[in-house]
């Protein structure tokens, strides 16, 4: 999967793009516009922040939404510890 990268956008989509094939391999519509994404250190969980002050967590390998966490403040960016 070294040729695959993930993107989020304000068009309410998370996309996986295969740069070698030059095509979108997976796409998921989210509830709101997205700001940023980060992967857990092991690469299995993808976190996505949106304009509704939420962090959404996805199992990257299974492409499944795990949970969302609501915050009182806007989350523009985040990282794993």
Helices and strands as residue ranges (DSSP letters): E 4-9, E 13-18, E 23-29, E 34-39, E 45-50, E 54-59, E 64-70
